């Protein structure tokens, strides 16, 4: 029996995880002890990991995340009386390491993870608060009554032995615990995109550089005075955290020269990586507009053996704008920032979009679906597959349908069986799914789709392809293998946290294990038309993969390793992704709409 006493003004004795005494409360529950056996807990470690009395040794290997698991013998811990799981970890290696603790929920699978980055000899409390992760940011909402394991692991491959220690692992804290608000994670969506004029603006919304001075006027505009130093500047910012400008595609500002001589200000938008306008000359007493769109200055490009080429990487994030900076080179000058506003940009499409490929040749439209009928063409489309992604969404026939000449994938909170199979696992969220696996494949060509992305938080829609070597090659995992000439093309992979104009382009090959290779960009910004639709296409030729947004090239990979295996089209939507925000049930249902899909091949 686990017994110990705590002095807190009076002696409180803990027996079996319960505190007895005046003002009694739920005490920490020991899930695993490094010094004594805790009934009902078992430890399972990978081959390269040994654990002995709290000392963990990870042998050098190609393992990406060498780990060990702490599991309840009964299959599930009910930790609903507590708010988090914690342990103390110490790096006893001669190199820096990252120790991760992940808490997993069963039925449906979800997890929260926290990481402790430790220098040699450094120790830290590693705590996972249910429903939060990666610095106590909001994460998947775990059900503490269904915790199936606690996983500890080090991140990254290494050929050297790494060691760390950990103390007893406890469930602790109050039920429904929330972390303290980290001001860096506060996100504000400016009303109608307006950042200036600012109602009730204060010194928290302004910071200055090079001895410049800035104050809010009674109208909420910003009056700036430059000092004797060149390039004085002022940052207009939210009082805490960042602005989310993901719903828009540009920032415009009106600036008035209140000096007696010309000035030439410039505007910089700080979204992790900064984007900046050129200097704009303004005569005394005059007003000028400074404008900057979020589009990458050039198409993303990569080549075999070189990865993303210099100058092609674009890391601006419109949903995490820390502020808008105005600077000018002149000395002893003044200007007034009259307005700063995020605005939409509507798509302008080339005439050929939807009609033909973007390159010359003897091309023929070999397959298309305009979704104009009353029912889906199941000769070309499949609606079921295994969910390899978020584990909590099931694909259901009722959630893929045609409406007004479009295919709709509907995501909603609805309990049901995967692929409508009564014998399959039940999950709490449903969505539609489309692919041409086993029905239609193509080798090379130009592929294009007109789509409208959802805006509800936490969703992960995509337009992509996978190899299909044919039924005679065996099960799907063999047919769709990305080895031996196969490749995954992510044409449009979107996380709704980014806003409806930004998505990821990528290629993946050589499996998904230790030999996995990939290249791509998450900085593709594409405008939609007045109805919210964008046209995304990709040109697939030997040694070449080129992606287009509304007819404009936005990404290119040139490599002899480009896929040479017949491939099929996938249109799907699940939840999650690598950099998303949690689902919000109250903002569901949500829809991913596809107006048409077309494929051309060169004859």
N, C-alpha and C positions, 0 to 999 in steps of 0.2 A: 504494500500500500504506500502511495506517495504522500509523505507527511513532511511539513516544514512550518515554521512559525515566522510571522512578520510582525515587527513592532511598528505601530502607527498610532501612537498615543496610548494604545493599550495592546495587549497581546491578542492576536487573531490566529487561530490555528486552522490550517487548511488540511482537510482530510478528503481524499478522493476528488479533489478539484472544487470543493465547496468551502466557503469561508464561514466559520461559526463565530458568533460574538455579536455585541451590540452594533447595530448599523450594518449587518451582514450584507455582502454583495457577492456576485459571481466572481470567483477567483480564476487566475489563469489555468488553462488545462494543458498539461504536459502531453504532447503528442509523441515525442521521442526524447529519451534521455541518453546521454553519452556515458553515464556511469552506472545505470541500473536498467533492468528490463522493464519496459512498460507493456503490460498485457494488452494485446489487441493491435500492436504496431509491428510491421515487418519492414525490413530494409532490403531493397533490390538494387544492385549496382551493375553497371556495364563492365565488360571484361577488363577495360583499361583503368577502371576506378576501384580502389580499395578504401574501405572505411573501417577504422578501428578506434573506438573510444574518442570519437570526435575529431580524429586526424584523417584527413582525406588526401590520398595520393593519386594523381592522374598521370599515368604513364604517357610518354610521347607517342603520338599516333596521328592518323589522318582523320580521326573522329572530329566532327564539326562542333558538337556540344556534348562532350563526355559528362555523364550524369549519374546520380543515384536517386532512387525514389523512396519516400516514406509512405507506406500504405496502411490503411486500417484493415485488420484481418477480416472484418465483417463486410468489407467492400466500400463502406461510406462512413465518414465522420459527420455527425450532426454538430456543427460549430455555430449554430444560430444564436446562442447566448453571447457570442463574442464578435469582435469587429475586425480582427486581423490575426495573422500568423507571423511570428518573429523568431529570430535567432541572432546570435552574435557570430560574425565571421572574422577571421584574421588571416592575412596573406603571409604564409611562412615560406614562400618561394623566393628566389633571387631575382625575379622579374615581376613587373606589374601584371595583375590578372583581373578579370572581371568575374565575380561570383554572382550567379543569378539564382533567385528563388522564384519558382512558379507554383501557384496553387491552382489545381484543376478541379472543375466541377463535372459531374457526370449527368447524363440524361437531361438536356443535351450537353455535349461537351462545350465548355468555355474555360478560359483561364485568365489569370492576372499574373503579371511578372514584374519584379523589381530587380535592379542591378546595383551591386556595390563595386565601384572601380577602386582597386586597392593597390597602393605601392607596396614594395617589400616591407614587411613588419607592421603594416597599417591594419587596424581593425575598425569595424563599424557594425552598428545594428542594422540588420537586413529585415525589413518589415513589408509585408504585403497586406494592404487594407482591402477588404472585399469590395470589388467594384472600381478599383483604381489601379493604375500601373504606370511604369516608366516615369518615376518622379511624381507619383500621386496624381497623375492626370486621370480624368474619367476614362474608364475602360469597360469591358463587358461586365454586366451586372451579375455577379455570381450569387447563387443560392447557397448560403453557408450551411444549410442542412444537407447538402449533397456533395460534400468535398470528398473526392476519391483519392487524392494523393498530394503530397508536397514534394516538388522536384528541386534538387540543388545541382547546379552544373557550372562549369567554367565555359566561357565563350571563346570560340576560335580554335583553329588547329595549331598544334605545336609539336615539334620533334623532341622537345625537352620536357622533363618531368616537372609538374607543377603540384604544389601542396598548399593546403589551407586547413584551418581548424574551424569547427563550429561548436556552439554550445547547445544546451537543451532547446528543442523546438516547442514553442508554446502557442496556443490560441489565447489571445488576450484582448483587452480593450472592450468598450461597450458595444452592444449590438447596434448596427446602423451607423457605426463610426464613420466620420468624415475627416479627411486630412485638413490641416490648416490651409487656408487659401494662399496659394503662391501667386503674388501679384504678377509674376512673369507669365502666368498661364491664363490670365484674365483676357477674354476676347470680346470686343465690342463691334457690333455692326452699326455703322453710322446711319442714322435715319435718312432715307432717300440718298444715301451716299455723301451727304454734306458733312464735311469736317470743319470748315470755316465758311460763314460766321459760326462761332461756337457759343452756345448759351452757357452761361455760368462758367466760362473758362477761367482758369487760375494758373498760378506759377507751375502747378503740376503738369499742365498741358504745354509748357514751353521750356526749352533749354537753348542756351546760346553758346556760341563758340567765338574765339578770337576777340573777346571783349565787346562783342555786339550786345545790344540791349533790345528787348522786345516786351511789349505789354499789350493786353487786350483793350480795345476801345469799348465804349459803352454799347456800340452796335455789334460787338463780338468779332470785329475784324482785328488784325494783328498789325500794330505799328512797330517798325523795325528801325533802329539807329545803328549805323556801323561806326566803329572806332577808327583809330589811326592804322590798325593792322589790316593787311589785305585779306580778302576772302573771309570776311565776317559772315556768320551764318546763324539761322534760327531753325530749330526743329519744332514743328507742331505735331503733337502726339496725344494719344489717349492718356488719361491720368494713370492707368495701370495697364500693363500687358501690351496688347496690339489691337489694331483694327483688322477686321475680316472684310476684305474688299473682293472676295471671290465671286460675288454676284455681278461684278462689273469688269470692264476690260481696259479702262484708261482712267487717268486722273487729269483733270484740267484745273488750272488756277488762274485767277485774275489778279494781277499785281499792278499797283499804281506807283509811279515815281513821284515822290513828294519832295525830291531834291531840286536844286537849281541847276544841276547839270545832268547829262545822260547817265543812266546806269544800265548794266547788262546782267541781270540775275539769271540764275539757273535753278532748276528744281530737281531734287533727288528723292526717289521713293525707296525707302528701306524695307525690303521684304526678305530679310536674311541676307540675300545678295541684293545690292542696290542697282537701280536703273536710273538714268539721269538724262535730262534734256540738255541741249546746247544752250549757250548763253543767248539771251534775247534782249536786244537793245530797246530801251524805252526812253523817250525824250521827256524832259521835265514837264510835270503835270499830266502826262499821258498814261494810259492804261494798256497793258498787253496781256495776252493769253498764253500761258505756258501749258503744254500738253504732252503727255507721255502715255503711250499704250503699253500693255503688258506683253506684247508679242516678242518672241525671241528675235534678236537682230539678224540672225541668219539660221538657215536650216540646220538641225542637228545632223552631224555626220560622223561616221566611224569607218575604219578600214581594218582589214585583217592584220593581226599582229600589232596594231597600234591602238585599238580601242577608240574611244571618243577623241577626235582630233582637237588640237589646241584651238581655242576660240569658239568651239561648237557647243561646249557645255553651258547650260542655262539653268541657274538655280534660284531664280526669283520666285517667291511664294506670295501670291496676292492675298491669301487668307491669313497671313501673319505679317502685316505691315506695322512696323514699330514706330513709324512716323514719316512725315514729309518734310524735307529739309530745303530751305531757301537760302542761297548764298550769293554774294556779289563781290567783285574784286575791288571796287572803288572804296575810297576812304572818306570818312565824314559825310556819308550820304544817308538818305532816309528813303524808305519805301513802305507801302502798306499792302498787306495781303488781304484782299477784299473777299476772295472766295477760294475754297479748295473743295473739289467735288469729284467723287468717283462716278463714272458714266458708262453706259452700255455702248457697244460697237456692233452694228448689224453686219451680217455677212454680205460680201460682194463676191459673186461667183463668176468664174470664167465661163464663157459660152459653151465650152465642150463638156462641162461637168454633167454627168448623168447621161451623156450621149455617146461618148467614145473615150478611149484611153488618152493619156497626156502625151504620148510619144507617137511618132509616125510609124506606119506599118500597115500590113494587110490584116486588120483586126476584124473579128466577128463576135457579136453578142451570142455566146453559146448557152447561157442559162441566166434566168432571172426570175424573181418572184416579186410581183407588185402588190400582193396581199389584197386583191380587189374582190375576192370571192366572199362567200359567207362562212366557209370553213377552211381550216388550214390544210394545205396539200401535204398529207402524210406520206405520199410517195417520195417526196424530196426531203421532208423534215422529220427528225425524231424529236420527241419531247421529254425523254427520260434519260438519265445517266446517273452514275454514282456521284455523290457530293464529296469531292476531295478537298474542299476549300474551308468553309466555315463550320461544318458539322452540325449546324442548328437549323438549316433551311432544307426543306424537302421540296422536290419538284413535283408539281401537280398539274394534271390536265386542265382543271378549271382555271388555272392561273396563266394560261397562254391562250389567247383568242384573237380574232380579227374584229376590228371596229373602225368604221369610216375609212376603209382602204389601208389600214395599217395593222401590223402585228403588235400585240401588246404583251409584255411580260409584267405581270402584276405581283408586287411584293406586299405581303400582309401578315398580320399576326393571326395565325390560324393553325390549330393543331391537326396533324395528319401524318400519314405514312409516306416514307420516301418512295417516289415513283408510283404512288397510289397502290402500293403492294401491302395488303393487310398483314403479311408476315414480316414486313420490313420495320425498321426502327421508326418510332414516332418522334417528331420534333414540333416546336411551337411556331415556326414561321414557314410560310409557303411562297413559292414563286414559280413562274413559268420558265421554260428552257427550250432552246432550239439548237439543233445541229444537223449536219448532213451526213454524219457518220454512217457508213454502211450503205449509203444511198447515192451520194454525189461526191466525187473528188476531182481535183484538177491539179495538173502540174504546170506551173507558170501561168501567167496571165495578168489581167488587171481586174481587181475586185473592188467594189464600191457599195456603200450603204448610206442611206439617209436616215438619221437617227435623232431622237430627242431624249436627253438625259434626265434622270430624276433629280430632285433636289433634297429629298428627305435625308437626314444625317445617317451615316453609318453604312451606306450601300456601296456595292462594288460591281457595276455593270461593265460589260466588255464585249468587243467584237474582235475575234481572234481565230487562228487556225492551228490545227495539229495534223501530224502525218497519219495516213491510213494506207498500209501496204496491202490490204485486201484480206478477205475472209480466209484464204488458204494459208495465211501466215500465222493463224492461231488467235489467242484471246486479244482483247483490246490493248492490254499493256504491252504486248509485242507489236501489234499493228501500229500503235501510236508512239512507239519508242523514238526518242529524239537523238539516238545514236545513228551511226551508219547512214549519214546523209539526211536524217530527219531533223526538224527544227520546229520549235514553237514560235509563231509570229503573233505578237501582241500588237494589234493594229491600233486599237483604241481601248485602253484599260483605265477606267475612271474611278476615283474615290470621291464620293460626294462631299467629303470634308473640304475639298479644294474649290468648290463652286463649279457651275455647269460649263465652264469654258476650258478647263485644263485637264489633260490626261497624260498617261504614260504610253510610250512606244518602246518595245523591247523585242529582243530575240533571245531564246534559250536553247541550248543544245548540250549533247553528251550527258543526258540523264539529269537527275535532280539530287544526286548524292555528292560524294567528295570530288567527282570529276566535272560537276556541273559548271557550265560557262554561260555568261550572258553579257549583253551590252544593250544600252538604251538610255532614254531620257525621261524624266518626269516633268519636263518644262515645256510641253507642247500646249500652247494656248491657241484656241480656234474659236472664232465668233459663230453665233447661231443666227438664223434669219428671224424675221418678225414673228414667226410661229414657233420659234425655239428649236428648230432643226439645223443640224450641221451635216455636211456630206464628207465622209471620210473614205478614202480609197488607198489601195496600195498596189504598186507595180512589182511583180515578182518575175524576175528573169534570171538566167544563169549568172551567178556571182553578184546579183543586185537585188536589193529590197528598198523600195522608196515609198514613203507615206505622204499622202496629200490631204490637206484640209481645205475644203471648198475650192479645190483646184490649185492651191498653193503648196509647193513642196515644203514639208516641215520636218522630214527625217530621212536619212539615207545610210545604209550599210552596204559596203562593197567588200565582198570576200568570196574566196573559192569555196568556203564552207556553207554558203547559202543553201537552204533546203533544196534537195533535188528529188524528194519523195512526194508522190501524190498526197494531197492534203484536203481536209474538210473544214467547213466553216462552222463556227460556234458563236452564238449570241446568248449570253446568260446574265443573270444577276443574283448574287448572294450578298451576304453582309460581311463587314470586316475589311481585310486588306492590311497592308503593312504600315500605313500612316493615316488611318481613318479615325473617326470619332465614333462613340457608341451609338447604337440604334436608339431611337426615341419612339416608343410604341404609339404615342399620341399623334405623331406625324405620319403614321401609316394609315391606309395603304399608299404605295408609291408605284409609279409606272415607268418602264423603259419602253419607248415606242420606236418601231422600225417601219419606215414608210416603204422602202424597197431595198432589195439586194440584187446586184447585177455583176455578171462575170463575162469578161471578154478574153478571147485568146487569139494569138497571132496565127494566121493560117499558113 
